[in-house]
Amino acid sequence: MPQQWWLGAYGADMEGGAEGVSLLTSRDDGSLELVRVSAQVLSPTFVAARGDHLYAAAEGTGRIHSYRIDGEHLVEDGVVHSGGDYPCQLEFLEGAIVAANYGAGELGVITLAESGAVDALAQVLTNTGSGPHKEQDSAHAHASLRYDESTLFSADLGADRILIHSIEGSVLTRTGELALPPGTGPRDLARHSSGLLLVLGEHGRDLHVLEWTGQSLEIVTRLDLPGAGASDQAAAIGFGPNGFVYAGLRGTNQISVVRISDDGRRLTAVGAVPTEGDWPRNLVVDGDLLHVCNQRSSTVASFRLGTDGMPELIAPPTPLPSPTFLLRA
């Protein structure tokens, strides 16, 4: 059976062309095609799924929508405010979902009903700070990651900080932070199989490897992304087979390829290839395939990953309006 995907995208309120959350399917060659628009909603730029529910962060309206998955259809069963402006990423706790709000850097904790529907905004954690880039005028939360049962990290792109939180049930308590070099702009977080944490710097155009000691975060190493231009913005981390890591470069529109050692402590630059579109946002690895959402060219490009880690385009990019995030269904 072909693999299916949920696609988030920008809509009319965010100068995009999408009508809502779309369902895609894989063709025989591995590239993607549109099945249908499964839920009409403005700018669902990030989607997440658990059990029989899909959750969408509607970036322009500042709301989190929940949907019951019914085959190819999404049935809305809840809407809750995100706790800030421009929610751009979601992460799960046991009975809640955490929204990273880009606008002023808040994390909003939204409880979930037993059915899985969003229930109420239960907690808002704020932050302050800024950085040297014009886009770093204030705190801008961009991602959170539940590292283990009792720890959640969040990336503040505006303040150049990784914030540390303890988890008790569905309640977060901020317990510390790690300052990254000014201008890093931490955008995305990913846990490596070694247990080390990867941080993608949007404005630093780099990867940092961090180690969690159980009490604090420590920098292990960093690497400039290969192929990055001086005005590029990095976006999204994807883990591929054989230790390869992929990141998008918005501006020169490339996929940067890095290799990470099994213990996570060494990064090696491999190379870069064009994204075959404009302004790569999210990218996702599926076996030996890599799919890239090119927002401004309104295409999703699909690549086959070689044994050397380098992506090779397998078909003309699929036209899809203003794509921002792709999730396996």
N, C-alpha and C positions, 0 to 999 in steps of 0.2 A: 504494500500500500504506500502511495507517495507520502512523503513528509509534508505536514501542513504547518503554517506559520501565521502568527498574528503580527500585524504591522501597525505601528503608531506613526503619526505624521502631523504636520502643521496644517491647520485649517484657515478659514477666511479671517478669523480674528487675529491671526499671527502671520498674515501675509502669505499664507500657503493655499494649496488647492485641494487638500483632502477633505472628504466628507465625514470621516470618523475612523474607527478601527476596522481594518480590512483583514480578510482571510486570504492567504496565499497558499499555493501548493507547488511542490517540486515537479519539474518536468523530468523526462527520462535522462537528459544530459546533466541534471543537477541544478539548472537555472530555475528561476521562480516565475510563476504567473499568477495573476489575480483570479480569485474565485468569486468574491463578492465583498461589498461593504457590510460588515456584520453588526455594526452599531453606529448610529449617527450621533456624533459628539464633536464639539469644537476642540481642535488641537490636542488630541491624546498623544502627547509626544513621548511618553514612556508607558509601557504596559508590563504587568507582572501577573503571574498565575500561581494559584495554589488550590489543589483539589479541583472542585468543579466550578471555580470562580476565576474570572479575569478582572484585574484592577487597572484603571487608566488614570494617569495624572493629566488633567486638562490644564495645560500650562497657562493659557490666556485667561481663564476664568478663576484659577486658583482653587479648583475643586478636584476631589478624588471620587471617581465613579466605580461602583462595583457591578459586575455582571455575572449572572449564572450562565454557564456555557451549555447551550442546547444544540448540539451538532454544529452546523455552520452558522448558527445564530447566537447572538449575545442578548440576554434579557436583563435589563437594568433592574437592580433591586436596592440601590442605595446611592446617595450622593452626600458628601461631607466636605466642608471647607478644609483646606490643607494646612492651615495654621500660618500661612504667609502668602507671598505673591510668587508666581511663576514656579510652581512645583515641577521638578524636572527628573526626579528619580524616586523609586520606592524600594523599601526593604521590609522583610517580615520579622516580627517577633512572634511569640507563641500565640497570643490572642489579639494581635494588633499589627498595624502596618505603619512604617515610618516614612514620612514624606520629606525630602530635601527641597527646601524652598530657596530658589536662587535669589529672589528679590532682595531680601535683607538678611539672609543667612539663617532663618529659623529651621529647626527640625520640628515637624508636627507629628505627634503620636496619635493615631486614629484606631480606636478599638473596633473589633469585629464581632458581630453577632454570631451565635452558634451556627446559623445557616451559612456563614461566610460573608454576609453582606457588611459593608462599612456601617458603623453604628454612630460613633460620636468622636469629636475631637477632644481628647482627654488631656493632652499635655503639649506645651510649646516651649522649646528650649531656644534661647536667643544667643547671638554672638556678636562681637564687634571686631573691627580691624579693617585694614586696607593694605594695598600693595602698590608697587611702583607703576604698574600698567594702568591705562585709562579705564580698562574694564574692571579694575580692582579698587573702585571708589569706595566700597564698603564690603562688609561680610557678604559672601555669596555661597551658601551651601549647594554642593552639586552632587554629592553621593554619600551614602552610608553603607556599611557592610557589617553584618553580624558575624563576628569572627569566631565566637564560640557561644556556649549557653549563657555566659554571664558578661560578655563584652561586645560592644558595638563601637566601631570607628566611623567617623564622618569626615569628609573632605570639605574644607572651606576654601574655595577657589579665590575669593576676594582677599582673605586675611592670611593666606599662605600658612595654614594650620591644618594638622590632623588632630581632631578632637576625640578624646577617649571617654567612653561612657560605660558604666556598669548597668546591668539589666536585672531587674527584679520583677518577674511577671511581665507586665506590660508597661513598666515604669522605668525611665532612663534617669540616671544621675551622672552628671558630668564630673569626671574624676581627674582629668589631666589633659595635656595637649603636647604636641610636638611641633615646633616651629621649623618650617622648611626654608631654604634660601629665598630671600625676597625676589618676587617675580616668578616663582615656580608656577603658581596657579593650579594647585592640585585639583584635578577634575574627576578622575575615576580611580577606584580601588578594586583590587582583585587578590584573592588568596591563592598563593602557589601551593602545589602539592607538598612542598617541604614545610609548609606552615608559615613561611615568610610572606610579607605583604608587599604587593607591588602598587606603586602610586604613579599615575601618569600626570605629568605637568603640562597643562594646556599652553601656558606662556613660556615655560622653561624648555618646552619641546624635548622632554627627557623622561626617563624612567628612574624612580628611586626604589630600592629594595629596603624594607624596614623589618626589624625583628621585634616581636612582642615578648617582653621578659615576664609578663604576668603583672607587672606594675607600671612599666613605661615602654615607650617605643624608642628604638635606636636605629640610626641610619647605618646600613651595611655597605651599600654601594650605590652608584648612580651611573647613568649612561645617556649621552646625547643621542636622540633618535637619528638613525642614518637617513639621509635624504632631506632632512628638515631645512627649509629656507628661513631666513632671518625674521620674516613676518608671519610664518606659519602658526597655526593653532593646532595642538594635538587633541585628538578625540578618540576615546574608547580603547580598551584593552581586550585582546582576544588570545586565548591560549590554543595553540595548535599542536599537532603530533610532533614527537621527537624533540621537544624542548623549544619549539619556536613560539615567539610572542609577536603579535601584530598590533599596530596602532595606526590610526588614520592621521594624515596631515592635511589640514584644511588651509588652502591657499595655493600651494603647489599641487595639491590634490594627488597625494601619493599614499600608498600603504607602506609603512616602515616595518622592516623585519629585523627582529632581534632574536638571539638564542640565549636561553638561560640554562645554567648548569642544573643538574639534578638536585643539588643541595640548595639551589636558589641564590647562591652567594656571588655568582659571576655572570655578568652580562656581556655579550659579544655582538657588535654590530654586524649584520649580514648584508643588508641592501634595502632597496626600495623600488616599487613599481607603480605606474599610474593607476588611479582608482577607476579610470574610464568614465569619469563623471565629475561633477562640481560639488565641493564642500562635503566631504565624507563625515557622517555623524557616527552612528552605531555601526559596528561590524560584528559578525558572529561566525565562529568556526563550527562546522558540522562534519565530523570525520575528516576527509581530505578535501572538503569544500570550504570556501570562505565567501560570505555574502556581505556586501558593503552598501549601506544606505547613502546615496549621494543626494543630499537635500536639495541643493539649488538647481541641479539638472533634472530633478524629478525622475530618478532612475535607481534601480537596485542592480548592482553588478555582481556576477557570480564567477568565482575563480576556482580552479583546481590547484591544490597545493602539491608542489613537487617534493621529491625526497630531499632536495636542498633547501626546502622551506619557502621557495619563491612562488608567489601566486601567478597563475596563467589564466587569462580570460577564456571562458568556455563557450560563451554565446553573447550576442549583442545584449547590452544592459536592458532590463525590463522597465518600460515606462510605468511609473507609479508616482502620484502627486506628492511632492514635498516629504519624502520618507525620512523618519528620524530614528526609529527603533524597531528591531526585528526580534521576535521571540518564538522559539519552537512551540507549537501547539501540543 
